[in-house]
């Protein structure tokens, strides 16, 4: 604990902090004169799009980097002069926390206790506190690599807190974590703040989480935009948010139409309608939105923090790219009927049943969301559907081909965007595109056409010679999607494609997916972001290898309405289903 800090002083102060990186013939200003402060005993959110400088700022605070200019004071200590003393008083959990997956939970704790010089006599009591806090007590003997994504994040948090800390830095701790685990992580964070007096600086790509922070620091391209309570920003958007429905129009077509209307700043699919944010605080008429009085219904809705954040980014000149207009339907055969049929599909790994008898069908041009908690079997199902993993049992038809007999033929009609983007980090953008075009069997002339198409369509031309591994996350996402589309597949598999990207990159991505769906491309997507699942025509919710529910997002929400919660979100319904299933399993095990 730092003795020099007054309890009334801020836990963290940044004054004129600048940091520049050079490499590959480019200079990047990661932080440009940032001045901000973090109050003690509260959760402060660090909010910004890709390449805003959030991770650089945290690494500077942790003493892992030195600023080029400016001063950083953490817990009353000058970080430049006393980095080791600062590090002993703060905990830092980076985006990819360094767990040792071939060690058990207990062995990871012991390793970090050694690294943090926790006296052996203090360990048992501290371990007990941390395991109770994170709910990992029953799993101390399990290998870290065998934990679910949410449990790994909890273990990472426990390891960073093996020695009690005054200041905790969490760099996007909930990326890739299912909604239930996200809520549990937030409970842990607030337990640390309210019961142990810890100060938390937390960065996040989920703007609903920003509303859970007591203060937020907004950043863009290395600059501080503003700082304050989330409500301060939400209030500025009063009278600018509306829900628009059009009973006779497809919701994807409605979103595209509204997004082009002059009064509209932002348009997002939500349930059966489209949520719009206008440029001015005035309710638009149907005519303003390009419709007629009898075909558009407009209802005012409360503003959200995300509205203000998107508006702020637009003011900074950041736009959402518009994909090409949908072309004619592109089906190799008839566009009628199912393109994917799954019946009693199972996959075992030794004695473990990862996928346990699931069944569903997907129609041509349908967007199907495959949702589930970490470890539910979603990625295993995807790999079987792509022909990358043979099923143990069951019937599986993709594009008319039985994957147990003709997987290669089916793969020719499939595009696959993996969870961690299957790009070659040491190749340039253009080299990656050429490689994937060749892998998909395109001839020389077609390869040239498709590479040029990808560079123009995804606005990658200026980065054609940039090394892929050095791209911001949003550009990596664009490149990965372009690579998956080089051979114009009939079916597109997207495994958590927007994990960790900022709201504008997420909007751009879904505009492209919607355009593909209107061309009758069939899309299967896994996601942990429940609001994103609203874009899907139907969702299948899995847990522990089984299907718990299937239907439209609206139908699943409707099934979970109660007197206490008459308007549940899809996240509320998802968590209710997972918790109900957990109770059923516990009763079966107790019987």
C-alpha positions as CSV (number, residue, x, y, z in Angstrom):
1,X,0.0,0.0,0.0
2,X,1.3,3.4,-0.9
3,X,1.9,5.5,2.2
4,X,2.4,8.8,0.4
5,X,-1.1,9.1,-1.1
6,X,-3.8,11.0,0.6
7,X,-7.2,9.2,0.6
8,X,-8.8,12.3,-0.8
9,X,-6.4,12.5,-3.8
10,X,-7.2,10.9,-7.1
11,X,-5.9,7.3,-7.4
12,X,-4.5,8.2,-10.8
13,X,-3.5,11.5,-12.6
14,X,-2.3,11.9,-16.2
15,X,-0.9,15.3,-17.2
16,X,-0.1,15.9,-20.9
17,X,0.8,12.3,-21.6
18,X,2.2,11.6,-25.1
19,X,3.4,8.3,-26.6
20,X,4.5,7.6,-30.1
21,X,5.5,4.3,-31.8
22,X,7.6,3.9,-34.9
23,X,7.8,0.9,-37.1
24,X,7.3,-0.3,-40.7
25,X,8.1,3.1,-42.0
26,X,5.2,4.7,-40.0
27,X,4.9,6.9,-37.0
28,X,1.8,6.3,-34.8
29,X,0.8,8.8,-32.1
30,X,-0.9,6.4,-29.6
31,X,-1.5,9.1,-27.0
32,X,-1.6,12.8,-27.8
33,X,-1.4,15.1,-24.7
34,X,-3.9,13.2,-22.5
35,X,-4.8,14.7,-19.2
36,X,-7.3,12.9,-16.9
37,X,-7.8,11.7,-13.4
38,X,-9.4,8.7,-11.7
39,X,-11.1,9.0,-8.4
40,X,-10.5,6.6,-5.6
41,X,-12.9,3.8,-4.6
42,X,-14.9,3.7,-7.8
43,X,-15.1,2.1,-11.3
44,X,-14.0,4.4,-14.1
45,X,-14.6,3.2,-17.7
46,X,-12.0,3.8,-20.4
47,X,-14.1,4.0,-23.6
48,X,-13.0,4.4,-27.2
49,X,-12.9,2.7,-30.6
50,X,-10.1,0.6,-32.0
51,X,-6.7,2.4,-31.9
52,X,-8.0,5.0,-29.4
53,X,-5.0,4.4,-27.2
54,X,-6.7,2.6,-24.3
55,X,-4.2,-0.3,-24.0
56,X,-1.2,2.0,-24.4
57,X,-2.6,4.2,-21.6
58,X,-3.0,1.2,-19.3
59,X,0.5,-0.1,-20.0
60,X,1.9,3.3,-19.2
61,X,0.1,3.5,-15.9
62,X,1.4,0.0,-15.1
63,X,5.0,1.2,-15.7
64,X,5.4,-1.3,-18.6
65,X,6.0,1.6,-21.0
66,X,7.5,5.1,-20.4
67,X,5.7,8.2,-21.8
68,X,7.6,10.4,-24.3
69,X,6.1,13.5,-22.6
70,X,4.0,14.2,-19.6
71,X,3.6,12.8,-16.1
72,X,1.7,9.9,-14.6
73,X,1.0,9.8,-10.9
74,X,-0.5,6.5,-9.5
75,X,-1.4,6.2,-5.9
76,X,0.7,9.3,-5.1
77,X,3.8,7.9,-6.8
78,X,5.5,9.1,-10.0
79,X,5.3,6.1,-12.3
80,X,8.4,7.1,-14.3
81,X,10.5,7.4,-11.1
82,X,9.1,4.5,-9.1
83,X,7.7,1.9,-11.5
84,X,8.4,-1.1,-9.2
85,X,6.8,0.5,-6.2
86,X,3.7,1.4,-8.3
87,X,3.5,-2.2,-9.7
88,X,3.5,-3.7,-6.2
89,X,0.4,-1.6,-5.4
90,X,-1.6,-2.2,-8.5
91,X,-3.0,-5.1,-10.4
92,X,-3.0,-5.2,-14.2
93,X,-5.0,-7.7,-16.3
94,X,-4.2,-7.3,-20.0
95,X,-6.5,-8.4,-22.8
96,X,-4.9,-11.8,-23.1
97,X,-4.0,-12.6,-19.5
98,X,-1.0,-14.9,-19.3
99,X,-2.5,-18.0,-17.8
100,X,-0.5,-21.3,-18.1
101,X,-3.0,-23.6,-19.6
102,X,-1.1,-26.8,-18.8
103,X,-1.1,-25.9,-15.1
104,X,-4.1,-26.3,-12.8
105,X,-6.0,-23.4,-11.3
106,X,-4.1,-23.9,-8.0
107,X,-0.7,-24.1,-9.8
108,X,-1.4,-20.8,-11.6
109,X,-2.3,-19.1,-8.3
110,X,1.0,-20.5,-6.7
111,X,3.0,-19.2,-9.7
112,X,1.6,-15.7,-9.5
113,X,2.0,-15.7,-5.7
114,X,5.7,-16.5,-6.3
115,X,5.9,-13.7,-8.9
116,X,4.2,-11.2,-6.6
117,X,6.3,-12.3,-3.5
118,X,3.3,-13.2,-1.4
119,X,4.6,-14.8,1.8
120,X,3.8,-18.5,2.0
121,X,2.1,-18.0,5.4
122,X,-0.4,-15.5,3.8
123,X,-1.4,-17.7,0.9
124,X,-4.0,-20.1,2.2
125,X,-6.2,-17.3,3.5
126,X,-5.8,-15.2,0.4
127,X,-6.5,-18.1,-1.9
128,X,-9.7,-18.9,0.0
129,X,-10.8,-15.2,-0.3
130,X,-10.2,-15.2,-4.1
131,X,-11.8,-18.5,-4.8
132,X,-14.9,-17.5,-2.9
133,X,-14.9,-14.1,-4.7
134,X,-14.7,-15.7,-8.2
135,X,-16.6,-18.9,-7.5
136,X,-13.7,-21.1,-8.6
137,X,-13.3,-23.0,-5.4
138,X,-14.6,-26.3,-6.9
139,X,-12.2,-26.1,-9.8
140,X,-8.7,-25.6,-8.2
141,X,-7.6,-29.0,-9.5
142,X,-8.7,-28.4,-13.1
143,X,-6.3,-27.4,-15.8
144,X,-6.6,-23.8,-16.8
145,X,-6.8,-24.8,-20.5
146,X,-10.0,-26.9,-19.6
147,X,-11.8,-23.9,-18.2
148,X,-14.5,-22.0,-20.1
149,X,-13.8,-18.5,-21.4
150,X,-15.6,-16.9,-18.5
151,X,-13.8,-19.0,-15.9
152,X,-10.4,-18.2,-17.5
153,X,-11.2,-14.5,-17.1
154,X,-12.1,-15.0,-13.4
155,X,-8.9,-16.9,-12.9
156,X,-6.9,-14.2,-14.6
157,X,-8.5,-11.6,-12.3
158,X,-7.7,-13.8,-9.2
159,X,-4.1,-14.1,-10.3
160,X,-3.7,-10.4,-10.7
161,X,-5.1,-9.9,-7.2
162,X,-3.1,-12.6,-5.4
163,X,-1.5,-9.8,-3.5
164,X,-4.1,-7.2,-2.3
165,X,-4.1,-4.1,-4.6
166,X,-5.2,-0.5,-4.2
167,X,-5.6,0.1,-8.0
168,X,-6.8,-2.5,-10.6
169,X,-6.4,-2.0,-14.3
170,X,-8.7,-4.3,-16.4
171,X,-8.1,-4.1,-20.2
172,X,-11.4,-5.4,-21.8
173,X,-11.9,-8.2,-19.3
174,X,-15.2,-9.3,-20.8
175,X,-14.3,-9.7,-24.5
176,X,-15.3,-13.1,-25.7
177,X,-17.2,-13.8,-22.5
178,X,-20.9,-14.9,-22.5
179,X,-23.5,-12.6,-20.9
180,X,-23.9,-14.6,-17.7
181,X,-20.1,-14.6,-17.1
182,X,-20.0,-10.9,-17.9
183,X,-22.6,-10.2,-15.2
184,X,-20.6,-12.4,-12.7
185,X,-17.4,-10.5,-13.5
186,X,-19.1,-7.2,-12.9
187,X,-20.4,-8.5,-9.6
188,X,-16.8,-9.3,-8.7
189,X,-15.6,-5.9,-9.7
190,X,-18.1,-4.1,-7.6
191,X,-17.5,-6.4,-4.7
192,X,-13.8,-5.3,-4.8
193,X,-14.8,-1.6,-5.0
194,X,-17.5,-1.6,-2.4
195,X,-16.1,-4.1,0.2
196,X,-12.4,-3.7,-0.3
197,X,-12.0,-0.1,-1.4
198,X,-10.2,-1.0,-4.6
199,X,-10.1,1.6,-7.4
200,X,-10.8,0.1,-10.9
201,X,-10.0,1.5,-14.3
202,X,-11.7,-0.7,-16.9
203,X,-11.7,-0.5,-20.7
204,X,-14.5,-2.1,-22.6
205,X,-15.9,-2.4,-26.1
206,X,-19.4,-3.1,-24.8
207,X,-21.1,0.3,-24.4
208,X,-23.9,-1.2,-22.2
209,X,-21.1,-1.8,-19.7
210,X,-20.1,1.8,-19.8
211,X,-23.4,2.6,-18.2
212,X,-22.4,0.4,-15.3
213,X,-19.3,2.6,-14.6
214,X,-19.5,5.4,-12.1
215,X,-17.4,7.7,-14.5
216,X,-16.2,7.3,-18.0
217,X,-13.2,8.6,-19.9
218,X,-13.8,8.9,-23.6
219,X,-10.9,8.6,-26.1
220,X,-10.5,8.7,-29.9
221,X,-7.2,8.5,-31.9
222,X,-5.1,9.1,-28.8
223,X,-7.0,12.2,-27.7
224,X,-9.2,12.7,-24.7
225,X,-12.7,13.6,-25.9
226,X,-14.4,14.1,-22.5
227,X,-14.8,12.7,-19.0
228,X,-17.8,12.5,-16.6
229,X,-20.6,10.4,-15.4
230,X,-22.4,8.2,-18.1
231,X,-25.6,10.0,-17.4
232,X,-24.1,13.3,-18.4
233,X,-23.6,12.1,-21.9
234,X,-26.9,10.2,-22.2
235,X,-28.8,13.4,-21.2
236,X,-27.4,15.2,-24.2
237,X,-29.3,12.8,-26.5
238,X,-32.8,13.5,-25.1
239,X,-35.5,13.6,-27.7
240,X,-33.3,12.0,-30.4
241,X,-34.1,8.3,-30.1
242,X,-37.0,6.5,-31.8
243,X,-38.2,3.0,-32.6
244,X,-39.5,2.6,-36.2
245,X,-41.5,-0.3,-37.4
246,X,-42.9,-1.1,-40.9
247,X,-45.1,-4.2,-40.9
248,X,-44.9,-4.7,-44.6
249,X,-41.1,-4.4,-44.9
250,X,-38.1,-6.7,-44.1
251,X,-36.2,-5.3,-41.1
252,X,-32.9,-5.3,-43.1
253,X,-34.5,-3.4,-45.9
254,X,-36.0,-1.0,-43.4
255,X,-32.6,-0.4,-41.7
256,X,-31.0,0.4,-45.0
257,X,-33.8,2.8,-46.0
258,X,-33.7,4.6,-42.6
259,X,-29.9,4.8,-42.6
260,X,-30.1,6.8,-45.8
261,X,-32.7,9.3,-44.6
262,X,-31.2,12.8,-44.0
263,X,-32.4,13.2,-40.4
264,X,-30.9,9.9,-39.2
265,X,-27.6,9.7,-37.5
266,X,-27.7,6.0,-36.6
267,X,-30.0,3.0,-37.4
268,X,-29.9,-0.3,-35.6
269,X,-32.1,-3.4,-35.9
270,X,-33.7,-4.2,-32.6
271,X,-36.4,-6.9,-32.5
272,X,-38.9,-6.5,-35.2
273,X,-38.1,-2.8,-35.8
274,X,-35.2,-0.4,-36.2
275,X,-33.9,2.0,-33.5
276,X,-32.9,5.3,-35.0
277,X,-31.0,8.3,-33.6
278,X,-31.6,11.6,-35.3
279,X,-29.3,14.5,-35.8
280,X,-31.7,16.9,-34.0
281,X,-34.0,16.6,-31.0
282,X,-37.2,16.5,-33.1
283,X,-39.5,13.6,-33.9
284,X,-39.3,12.8,-37.6
285,X,-42.4,12.3,-39.7
286,X,-42.7,9.2,-42.0
287,X,-42.1,11.5,-44.9
288,X,-38.8,12.6,-43.3
289,X,-37.7,8.9,-43.2
290,X,-38.7,8.2,-46.8
291,X,-42.0,6.6,-46.1
292,X,-45.8,7.2,-46.0
293,X,-48.0,7.9,-43.0
294,X,-49.5,4.4,-43.2
295,X,-46.4,2.3,-43.7
296,X,-44.1,3.6,-40.9
297,X,-44.8,3.7,-37.1
298,X,-42.5,6.0,-35.1
299,X,-42.3,5.9,-31.3
300,X,-40.0,7.9,-29.0
301,X,-37.7,5.7,-26.8
302,X,-35.2,6.7,-24.0
303,X,-31.7,7.6,-25.1
304,X,-28.7,5.3,-24.3
305,X,-25.0,6.0,-23.6
306,X,-24.2,4.3,-26.9
307,X,-26.2,7.0,-28.7
308,X,-24.0,9.8,-27.4
309,X,-20.8,7.9,-28.0
310,X,-21.7,7.2,-31.7
311,X,-22.7,10.8,-32.1
312,X,-19.4,12.0,-30.7
313,X,-17.4,9.7,-33.0
314,X,-19.4,11.0,-36.0
315,X,-18.6,14.6,-34.9
316,X,-14.9,13.5,-35.0
317,X,-15.4,12.5,-38.7
318,X,-15.5,8.8,-38.2
319,X,-18.1,7.2,-40.5
320,X,-19.6,3.7,-41.1
321,X,-18.6,2.4,-44.6
322,X,-21.5,1.6,-46.8
323,X,-21.3,-1.7,-48.7
324,X,-22.3,-2.1,-52.3
325,X,-26.0,-2.5,-53.0
326,X,-27.2,-6.1,-53.1
327,X,-27.1,-7.7,-56.5
328,X,-29.4,-10.4,-57.9
329,X,-30.0,-13.6,-55.8
330,X,-27.0,-15.9,-55.9
331,X,-27.9,-19.5,-55.2
332,X,-26.1,-22.3,-56.9
333,X,-29.4,-24.1,-57.1
334,X,-32.9,-23.2,-56.1
335,X,-33.2,-20.6,-53.4
336,X,-36.1,-22.5,-51.9
337,X,-35.9,-25.0,-49.0
338,X,-33.2,-25.6,-46.4
339,X,-29.5,-25.2,-47.2
340,X,-28.4,-26.8,-43.9
341,X,-30.0,-29.7,-42.2
342,X,-28.8,-30.9,-38.8
343,X,-30.4,-34.0,-37.2
344,X,-29.3,-35.5,-33.8
345,X,-25.8,-34.2,-34.3
346,X,-23.3,-35.4,-31.6
347,X,-19.5,-35.0,-31.1
348,X,-17.5,-36.7,-28.4
349,X,-14.0,-36.0,-27.2
350,X,-13.1,-39.1,-25.3
351,X,-15.8,-39.4,-22.6
352,X,-16.8,-35.7,-22.9
353,X,-19.9,-35.0,-25.0
354,X,-19.3,-31.6,-26.5
355,X,-22.4,-31.6,-28.8
356,X,-25.3,-33.8,-27.6
357,X,-28.0,-34.6,-30.2
358,X,-28.8,-31.2,-31.6
359,X,-31.2,-30.6,-34.6
360,X,-32.1,-27.6,-36.6
361,X,-32.5,-26.4,-40.3
362,X,-31.4,-23.2,-42.0
363,X,-33.1,-21.8,-45.1
364,X,-31.4,-20.1,-48.1
365,X,-30.7,-16.4,-47.3
366,X,-31.4,-16.8,-43.5
367,X,-29.2,-15.3,-40.8
368,X,-29.1,-17.8,-37.9
369,X,-27.5,-17.0,-34.6
370,X,-26.0,-19.8,-32.6
371,X,-25.8,-18.5,-29.0
372,X,-24.6,-20.1,-25.8
373,X,-22.4,-19.8,-22.8
374,X,-18.7,-20.4,-23.1
375,X,-18.2,-24.1,-23.6
376,X,-21.7,-24.7,-24.8
377,X,-20.5,-26.4,-28.0
378,X,-21.0,-23.6,-30.5
379,X,-17.5,-23.6,-32.1
380,X,-17.5,-27.4,-32.2
381,X,-20.8,-27.3,-34.0
382,X,-19.4,-24.8,-36.4
383,X,-16.4,-26.9,-37.2
384,X,-18.5,-29.9,-38.0
385,X,-20.8,-27.8,-40.2
386,X,-17.7,-26.6,-42.1
387,X,-16.4,-30.1,-42.6
388,X,-13.3,-29.3,-40.4
389,X,-14.3,-31.9,-37.7
390,X,-16.2,-35.2,-38.3
391,X,-19.3,-35.8,-36.2
392,X,-19.5,-38.7,-33.9
393,X,-23.1,-39.4,-34.8
394,X,-26.0,-37.8,-36.6
395,X,-27.1,-36.5,-40.0
396,X,-25.5,-33.4,-41.5
397,X,-26.3,-31.9,-44.9
398,X,-24.7,-28.7,-46.1
399,X,-25.6,-27.3,-49.6
400,X,-27.1,-30.7,-50.4
401,X,-23.9,-32.6,-49.5
402,X,-23.6,-35.2,-46.7
403,X,-20.6,-34.0,-44.8
404,X,-19.8,-37.6,-43.7
405,X,-19.2,-38.5,-47.3
406,X,-18.6,-35.4,-49.4
407,X,-17.1,-32.8,-47.1
408,X,-14.7,-31.4,-49.8
409,X,-17.6,-30.6,-52.2
410,X,-19.5,-28.8,-49.4
411,X,-16.5,-26.8,-48.4
412,X,-16.3,-25.3,-51.9
413,X,-19.6,-23.5,-51.2
414,X,-18.6,-22.4,-47.7
415,X,-16.8,-19.3,-46.4
416,X,-15.5,-19.4,-42.8
417,X,-14.4,-16.5,-40.6
418,X,-12.8,-18.0,-37.5
419,X,-13.1,-16.7,-34.0
420,X,-9.5,-15.3,-34.0
421,X,-9.3,-14.4,-37.7
422,X,-7.3,-16.9,-39.7
423,X,-5.0,-14.3,-41.1
424,X,-1.2,-14.6,-41.6
425,X,0.1,-11.9,-39.4
426,X,3.5,-11.6,-41.2
427,X,1.9,-11.2,-44.7
428,X,0.6,-7.9,-46.1
429,X,-3.1,-7.3,-46.7
430,X,-2.8,-8.0,-50.4
431,X,-0.7,-11.1,-49.8
432,X,-3.4,-12.5,-47.5
433,X,-6.1,-11.9,-50.1
434,X,-4.0,-13.5,-52.8
435,X,-3.3,-16.5,-50.6
436,X,-7.0,-17.2,-49.8
437,X,-8.0,-16.7,-53.4
438,X,-5.5,-19.3,-54.4
439,X,-6.6,-21.7,-51.5
440,X,-10.2,-21.4,-52.8
441,X,-9.0,-22.4,-56.3
442,X,-9.6,-19.2,-58.2
443,X,-7.8,-18.9,-61.5
444,X,-5.2,-16.1,-62.1
445,X,-7.7,-13.8,-63.8
446,X,-10.4,-14.3,-61.2
447,X,-7.9,-13.9,-58.4
448,X,-6.9,-10.5,-59.7
449,X,-10.5,-9.4,-60.0
450,X,-11.5,-10.6,-56.5
451,X,-8.4,-9.1,-54.8
452,X,-9.1,-5.7,-56.4
453,X,-12.8,-6.1,-55.4
454,X,-11.8,-6.8,-51.8
455,X,-9.4,-3.8,-51.6
456,X,-12.1,-1.4,-52.9
457,X,-15.2,-2.9,-51.3
458,X,-13.6,-3.1,-47.8
459,X,-11.6,0.2,-48.2
460,X,-8.3,-1.6,-47.7
461,X,-6.5,-0.1,-50.8
462,X,-4.4,2.3,-48.8
463,X,-3.3,-0.5,-46.5
464,X,-2.7,-3.1,-49.2
465,X,1.0,-3.3,-48.3
466,X,0.6,-3.0,-44.6
467,X,1.5,-6.0,-42.5
468,X,-1.7,-7.7,-41.3
469,X,-0.6,-8.3,-37.8
470,X,-0.1,-4.6,-37.2
471,X,-3.6,-3.5,-38.3
472,X,-6.1,-2.2,-35.8
473,X,-8.7,-4.8,-34.8
474,X,-11.5,-3.3,-37.0
475,X,-9.3,-3.5,-40.1
476,X,-8.3,-7.1,-39.3
477,X,-12.0,-7.9,-39.1
478,X,-12.6,-6.3,-42.6
479,X,-9.7,-8.3,-44.0
480,X,-10.8,-11.6,-42.5
481,X,-14.3,-11.1,-43.9
482,X,-13.0,-10.2,-47.3
483,X,-10.8,-13.3,-47.3
484,X,-13.8,-15.5,-46.4
485,X,-15.7,-14.0,-49.4
486,X,-13.0,-14.4,-52.1
487,X,-14.8,-17.3,-53.8
488,X,-18.3,-15.9,-53.4
489,X,-19.6,-18.6,-51.1
490,X,-23.2,-19.6,-50.8
491,X,-22.9,-20.1,-47.0
492,X,-21.0,-18.0,-44.6
493,X,-19.9,-19.1,-41.1
494,X,-18.9,-16.3,-38.7
495,X,-17.5,-17.4,-35.3
496,X,-17.7,-14.4,-32.9
497,X,-16.7,-12.0,-35.7
498,X,-17.2,-8.8,-33.8
499,X,-15.6,-9.8,-30.5
500,X,-13.8,-6.7,-29.1
501,X,-14.4,-4.4,-32.0
502,X,-15.8,-0.9,-31.5
503,X,-19.5,0.1,-32.1
504,X,-18.9,1.7,-35.5
505,X,-16.9,-1.3,-36.8
506,X,-19.7,-3.6,-35.5
507,X,-22.3,-1.5,-37.4
508,X,-20.2,-1.6,-40.6
509,X,-19.8,-5.3,-40.3
510,X,-23.5,-6.0,-40.0
511,X,-24.4,-3.7,-42.9
512,X,-22.2,-6.0,-45.0
513,X,-23.8,-9.2,-43.6
514,X,-27.3,-7.8,-44.2
515,X,-26.3,-7.0,-47.8
516,X,-25.1,-10.6,-48.3
517,X,-28.3,-12.0,-46.8
518,X,-30.3,-9.9,-49.3
519,X,-28.3,-11.7,-52.0
520,X,-29.6,-15.0,-50.5
521,X,-26.2,-15.9,-48.9
522,X,-27.0,-18.0,-45.9
523,X,-25.2,-16.8,-42.7
524,X,-24.5,-18.7,-39.5
525,X,-23.0,-16.6,-36.7
526,X,-22.0,-17.1,-33.1
527,X,-21.9,-14.2,-30.8
528,X,-21.8,-13.3,-27.1
529,X,-23.2,-9.8,-27.8
530,X,-27.0,-10.3,-27.4
531,X,-28.0,-7.0,-29.0
532,X,-26.1,-8.2,-32.1
533,X,-28.2,-11.3,-32.1
534,X,-31.2,-9.1,-32.8
535,X,-30.0,-8.9,-36.4
536,X,-30.6,-12.7,-36.8
537,X,-33.8,-14.0,-38.4
538,X,-33.7,-16.9,-35.8
539,X,-31.5,-17.9,-32.9
540,X,-30.6,-21.3,-31.5
541,X,-29.5,-21.1,-27.8
542,X,-27.2,-23.9,-26.6
543,X,-25.9,-25.0,-23.2
544,X,-23.7,-27.9,-22.4
545,X,-24.0,-29.3,-25.9
546,X,-27.8,-29.2,-26.0
547,X,-30.4,-26.9,-27.7
548,X,-32.4,-25.0,-25.0
549,X,-34.5,-22.8,-27.3
550,X,-35.0,-21.9,-31.0
551,X,-37.0,-19.2,-32.6
552,X,-37.0,-15.5,-33.6
553,X,-35.4,-13.1,-31.1
554,X,-38.9,-11.6,-30.5
555,X,-40.5,-15.0,-29.7
556,X,-37.7,-15.9,-27.3
557,X,-38.1,-12.6,-25.5
558,X,-41.9,-12.9,-25.4
559,X,-41.6,-16.4,-23.8
560,X,-39.7,-14.9,-20.9
561,X,-42.0,-12.0,-20.0
562,X,-43.0,-11.8,-16.4
563,X,-45.0,-9.4,-14.3
564,X,-41.8,-8.2,-12.8
565,X,-40.1,-7.8,-16.2
566,X,-42.7,-7.3,-19.0
567,X,-40.1,-6.2,-21.5
568,X,-37.1,-8.5,-21.1
569,X,-34.1,-8.1,-23.4
570,X,-32.6,-11.0,-25.3
571,X,-29.8,-11.0,-22.8
572,X,-32.3,-11.4,-19.9
573,X,-34.0,-14.3,-21.7
574,X,-30.6,-15.9,-22.5
575,X,-29.5,-15.8,-18.8
576,X,-32.8,-17.1,-17.6
577,X,-32.5,-20.1,-19.9
578,X,-28.9,-20.8,-18.9
579,X,-29.8,-20.6,-15.2
580,X,-32.9,-22.7,-15.6
581,X,-30.8,-25.4,-17.3
582,X,-28.2,-25.2,-14.5
583,X,-30.9,-25.8,-11.9
584,X,-32.3,-28.8,-13.9
585,X,-28.8,-30.4,-14.1
586,X,-28.2,-29.8,-10.4
587,X,-31.5,-31.5,-9.5
588,X,-30.7,-34.5,-11.7
589,X,-27.2,-34.8,-10.2
590,X,-28.7,-34.7,-6.7
591,X,-31.4,-37.3,-7.4
